[in-house]
């Protein structure tokens, strides 16, 4: 590769500051992945099933996060990045196809695709990059993915509960070294400034994935409603699912989501956003996936009592989303989102009443908590600065 090719690979002033069409095309795989994950969660309503679904979500999410970081650090219009994006897209599609049986006869397909995505991408960058700092960073990231590949592949061999544990260890390695800046024996961690994001691009990418997650609620609810009779209870469950997606959108966008770009640009260390954003959004995405599963349960069985396993996702989903959103508020504005935390307390209180409620009524009450948060926020809007200064990151 020539020097000119190398310069085009690195992000410069000429690189687009917004998401490219290829990145939007890439996201289509995750529409499938999240829908299958929600369906899988519904079919495994046990503590083991929830743990397995969490591991699968963590893996799918990490593929998206690292690919988004790549298109932010490098020029997404360069030929090498386009090849990487399409290759990762196919690998992610294999992972999505393996989701329903990832802890069964498709374990090798899921783990093999995950490992191949990260090791293949790192190897390409090691060969393609000539700038010393960027090459060393790529090599270090590649080495850590090589280490985490061991428990991933070992889990395929052993199967059973050990597979869940080993895959969890592999994910713990990937997430921990990312948060720590990929430290390595005898070397310092990668400095935060090497992960400085392009504010408009990275903000837009996280917006887009959150919209995809909301689309999971719409897709799962639409499919569930289309598969049965049109009754009053099922129709009400469908309406509640749609309203829940709209409420989640409103809570995410206002105000932290709308001011995220400004917060990154005003930060003393913008690179720290690249470190914390994946974890904050992971909580919100996990909550939305659980809410999508709740929508299917509510539409399929709107009446009767609520089984204990259902409460875990029908209440746990909104709680996890609000916790992630409250952390998001603090990271953008440096303030505690009391209405969101009050909503968490209301939902936990609602969980105690769940045995006396029907699934439809429980889902409706959870929706009303979200609406109450929005109304309270609107009442407070005139009392505070609409665009508070961003905290130093």
C-alpha positions in Angstrom: 0.0 0.0 0.0 1.4 3.4 -0.9 1.8 6.4 1.4 -1.1 8.1 -0.4 -3.3 5.0 0.3 -2.2 5.2 4.0 -3.1 8.8 4.3 -6.5 8.2 2.8 -7.1 5.4 5.3 -6.5 7.8 8.3 -9.4 10.2 9.0 -8.5 13.7 7.9 -10.4 17.0 7.2 -11.6 15.6 3.9 -13.4 12.6 5.5 -17.2 12.9 6.0 -18.3 14.2 9.3 -21.6 12.4 9.2 -22.5 8.7 8.8 -22.1 7.3 5.3 -24.7 5.3 3.4 -22.6 2.2 3.8 -22.8 2.6 7.6 -26.6 2.8 7.3 -26.5 -0.3 5.2 -24.3 -2.0 7.7 -26.9 -1.3 10.5 -29.5 -3.4 8.7 -28.0 -6.6 10.1 -28.7 -5.4 13.6 -32.4 -5.0 12.8 -32.4 -8.7 12.3 -30.1 -9.4 15.3 -32.2 -7.5 17.8 -35.5 -8.9 16.6 -34.1 -12.5 16.9 -32.6 -11.7 20.3 -36.0 -10.4 21.6 -37.7 -13.6 20.3 -35.0 -15.7 21.8 -35.4 -14.0 25.2 -39.2 -14.7 25.2 -38.5 -18.4 24.5 -36.0 -18.7 27.4 -37.7 -17.0 30.4 -35.5 -18.3 33.1 -32.5 -17.0 34.9 -30.2 -19.0 32.6 -32.1 -17.9 29.6 -31.7 -14.2 30.6 -28.0 -14.7 31.2 -27.6 -16.3 27.8 -29.5 -13.5 26.1 -27.4 -11.0 27.9 -24.2 -12.6 26.6 -25.5 -12.7 23.1 -26.5 -9.0 23.3 -23.1 -8.1 24.6 -21.4 -9.8 21.7 -23.6 -8.3 19.1 -23.3 -4.9 20.6 -19.5 -5.1 20.7 -19.3 -5.9 17.0 -21.3 -2.7 16.3 -19.3 -0.6 18.8 -15.8 -1.5 17.5 -16.9 -1.1 13.9 -18.4 2.3 14.7 -15.1 3.3 16.4 -13.2 2.1 13.3 -15.3 4.3 10.9 -14.8 7.2 13.3 -11.0 6.9 13.7 -10.4 6.1 10.0 -11.8 7.5 6.8 -15.0 5.6 6.1 -14.7 6.5 2.4 -11.4 4.7 2.0 -11.4 1.4 0.1 -10.0 -0.6 3.0 -12.6 0.6 5.5 -15.4 -0.2 3.0 -14.0 -3.7 2.7 -13.8 -4.1 6.4 -17.4 -2.8 6.9 -18.9 -5.2 4.4 -16.9 -8.1 5.8 -18.0 -7.3 9.3 -21.5 -7.0 8.1 -21.5 -10.5 6.7 -19.9 -11.9 9.9 -22.6 -10.1 12.0 -25.3 -11.6 9.8 -23.9 -15.1 10.6 -24.0 -14.2 14.3 -27.6 -13.1 13.9 -28.5 -16.3 12.1 -26.9 -18.3 14.9 -28.6 -16.4 17.7 -31.6 -18.8 18.4 -29.2 -21.8 18.7 -26.0 -20.1 19.8 -26.0 -22.2 23.0 -26.8 -25.3 21.0 -25.7 -26.6 17.6 -24.8 -23.2 16.2 -22.3 -22.2 18.9 -19.3 -22.5 16.5 -21.0 -20.3 13.9 -21.7 -17.6 16.5 -18.3 -17.7 18.3 -16.3 -18.3 15.1 -17.9 -15.3 13.4 -17.3 -13.1 16.5 -13.6 -14.1 16.7 -13.1 -13.9 12.9 -14.6 -10.4 12.8 -12.2 -8.9 15.4 -9.0 -10.8 14.5 -9.6 -10.4 10.7 -10.1 -6.6 11.1 -7.1 -6.2 13.3 -4.9 -8.2 10.9 -6.0 -6.0 8.0 -5.1 -2.8 9.9 -1.7 -4.1 10.9 -0.9 -4.8 7.3 -2.5 -1.7 5.8 -1.3 1.0 8.3 2.1 2.5 8.1 1.8 5.4 10.5 3.6 4.1 13.6 1.2 5.2 16.3 -1.9 4.0 14.5 -0.2 0.6 13.7 0.8 0.0 17.3 -2.7 0.8 18.5 -4.2 -1.6 16.0 -1.6 -4.3 17.0 -2.4 -3.9 20.7 -6.2 -4.1 20.1 -5.6 -7.2 17.9 -3.5 -8.9 20.5 -6.2 -8.5 23.2 -8.9 -9.9 20.9 -6.5 -12.8 20.3 -6.4 -13.4 24.1 -10.2 -13.2 24.4 -10.6 -15.6 21.5 -9.4 -18.5 23.7 -12.4 -18.6 26.1 -14.8 -18.0 23.1 -13.5 -21.0 21.2 -13.1 -23.1 24.4 -16.8 -22.5 25.2 -17.8 -24.0 21.9 -15.9 -27.2 22.8 -17.2 -27.7 26.3 -20.8 -26.5 25.8 -23.4 -26.4 28.6 -23.1 -24.0 31.6 -19.3 -23.9 31.1 -19.9 -22.3 27.6 -21.9 -19.5 29.2 -19.2 -18.9 31.8 -16.3 -19.0 29.2 -18.1 -16.7 26.8 -18.8 -14.3 29.7 -15.0 -14.4 30.5 -14.2 -13.6 26.8 -16.6 -10.6 26.9 -15.3 -9.4 30.2 -11.8 -9.3 28.7 -13.0 -7.4 25.6 -15.0 -4.8 27.6 -12.5 -4.3 30.4 -9.4 -3.7 28.3 -11.4 -1.3 26.1 -12.4 0.7 29.2 -8.8 0.7 30.5 -7.4 1.8 27.1 -5.9 -1.5 26.0 -3.0 -1.7 28.5 -0.2 -4.1 27.8 2.6 -5.4 30.0 5.5 -3.0 29.9 3.5 -0.4 28.0 1.2 2.4 29.0 -2.5 2.3 28.0 -3.5 3.9 24.7 -4.0 7.6 25.5 -7.6 8.9 25.4 -6.7 11.5 22.8 -6.0 8.7 20.3 -9.7 7.9 20.5 -10.9 11.5 20.0 -14.2 11.2 18.1 -15.6 13.2 15.3 -18.5 14.6 17.3 -21.2 14.7 14.6 -20.3 11.3 13.3 -20.2 9.4 16.5 -23.3 11.1 17.9 -25.2 10.3 14.8 -24.2 6.7 14.9 -25.4 6.2 18.4 -28.7 8.0 17.5 -29.1 5.6 14.6 -28.6 2.5 16.6 -31.0 3.6 19.3 -33.6 4.1 16.5 -32.9 0.6 15.3 -33.5 -0.7 18.8 -36.8 1.2 19.0 -37.6 -0.4 15.6 -37.2 -3.8 17.4 -40.2 -2.9 19.5 -42.2 -2.0 16.4 -41.1 -5.1 14.5 -41.7 -7.6 17.3 -45.0 -6.0 18.2 -46.2 -6.0 14.5 -45.2 -9.6 14.0 -46.9 -10.7 17.2 -50.1 -8.8 16.4 -50.2 -10.2 12.8 -50.0 -13.8 14.0 -53.2 -14.0 16.0 -56.8 -12.9 16.1 -57.7 -9.2 16.4 -59.2 -9.0 19.9 -59.6 -6.0 22.2 -56.9 -7.2 24.5 -54.4 -7.9 21.7 -55.1 -4.6 20.1 -54.6 -2.8 23.3 -51.3 -4.6 23.8 -50.2 -3.5 20.3 -51.1 0.1 21.1 -49.2 0.1 24.3 -46.2 -1.3 22.5 -46.2 1.5 20.0 -46.8 4.1 22.6 -43.9 2.7 24.6 -41.5 3.1 21.7 -42.6 6.7 21.2 -42.1 7.4 24.9 -38.7 5.9 24.9 -37.7 8.0 21.9 -38.8 11.2 23.7 -37.0 10.3 26.9 -33.8 9.5 25.0 -33.7 12.6 22.8 -34.6 15.2 25.3 -32.4 16.8 26.4 -29.1 14.8 26.6 -29.5 13.1 23.2 -30.1 16.5 21.5 -27.1 18.1 23.1 -24.6 15.2 22.8 -22.6 16.7 19.9 -22.2 20.0 21.8 -21.1 18.1 24.9 -18.4 16.2 23.0 -17.0 19.3 21.4 -17.0 21.2 24.7 -15.2 18.5 26.6 -11.6 18.8 27.6 -10.9 15.2 26.7 -13.3 14.2 23.9 -11.8 10.8 23.7 -13.4 9.8 27.0 -16.7 9.9 25.3 -15.6 7.0 23.0 -14.9 5.1 26.2 -18.1 5.6 28.2 -20.7 5.9 25.4 -20.7 2.1 24.6 -21.5 1.2 28.3 -24.2 3.9 28.8 -25.9 3.0 25.5 -25.6 -0.7 26.3 -27.9 -0.3 29.3 -30.4 1.6 27.2 -30.3 -0.9 24.4 -30.6 -3.8 26.8 -33.7 -2.2 28.3 -35.3 -1.6 24.9 -34.7 -5.2 23.9 -36.4 -6.4 27.1 -39.3 -4.0 26.4 -39.6 -5.5 22.9 -39.9 -9.0 24.4 -42.5 -7.6 26.9 -44.5 -6.3 24.0 -44.7 -9.8 22.4 -45.7 -11.3 25.7 -48.4 -8.7 26.3 -49.9 -9.1 22.8 -49.8 -12.9 22.9 -51.3 -13.1 26.4 -52.9 -9.7 27.5 -55.1 -11.3 30.2 -54.5 -13.6 33.2 -51.8 -13.4 35.8 -48.2 -12.3 35.3 -45.7 -15.1 35.8 -42.7 -14.2 37.9 -40.3 -14.6 34.9 -42.3 -12.1 33.0 -41.9 -9.5 35.7 -38.1 -9.7 35.3 -38.3 -8.3 31.7 -41.5 -6.3 31.9 -40.2 -4.2 34.8 -36.5 -4.9 34.5 -36.4 -3.6 30.9 -37.7 -0.1 31.7 -35.6 0.0 34.9 -32.4 -0.8 33.0 -33.3 1.8 30.3 -33.9 4.5 32.9 -30.7 3.8 34.7 -28.7 4.0 31.5 -30.5 7.2 30.5 -29.9 8.8 33.9 -26.2 8.0 33.5 -26.3 9.5 30.0 -27.8 12.7 31.5 -25.0 13.0 34.0 -22.3 12.4 31.4 -23.7 15.0 29.1 -24.8 17.7 31.6 -23.1 16.7 34.9 -26.5 16.7 36.7 -28.6 14.0 38.4 -31.8 13.2 36.5 -34.1 12.9 39.5 -37.3 12.3 37.4 -35.6 9.3 35.8 -34.5 7.9 39.2 -38.0 8.5 40.6 -39.3 6.5 37.7 -37.0 3.7 38.6 -38.5 3.7 42.2 -42.0 3.7 40.8 -41.3 0.8 38.6 -39.8 -1.2 41.4 -42.9 -0.5 43.5 -45.0 -1.6 40.5 -43.1 -4.9 40.5 -44.4 -5.7 44.0 -48.0 -5.3 42.6 -47.4 -7.4 39.5 -48.9 -10.6 40.8 -52.2 -8.8 41.1 -52.1 -7.4 37.6 -52.7 -8.7 34.1 -49.8 -8.5 31.6 -51.7 -5.7 29.7 -52.3 -3.7 32.9 -48.7 -4.1 34.0 -47.4 -2.9 30.6 -49.8 0.0 30.7 -48.7 1.0 34.2 -45.0 0.9 33.1 -46.0 3.1 30.1 -47.7 5.6 32.4 -44.5 5.9 34.4 -42.7 6.9 31.3 -45.4 9.4 30.4 -45.2 10.9 33.9 -41.4 11.4 33.5 -42.0 13.3 30.3 -44.7 15.5 31.8 -42.6 16.2 34.9 -39.7 17.1 32.6 -41.8 19.5 30.6 -43.0 21.2 33.8 -39.3 21.7 34.8 -38.1 22.9 31.4 -38.9 26.5 32.0 -37.1 26.6 35.3 -33.7 25.6 34.1 -31.2 26.6 31.3 -32.3 24.5 28.3 -28.7 24.0 27.2 -26.6 23.5 30.4 -22.8 23.5 30.0 -21.3 20.1 29.4 -19.2 18.7 32.2 -15.4 18.3 31.6 -14.8 14.7 30.3 
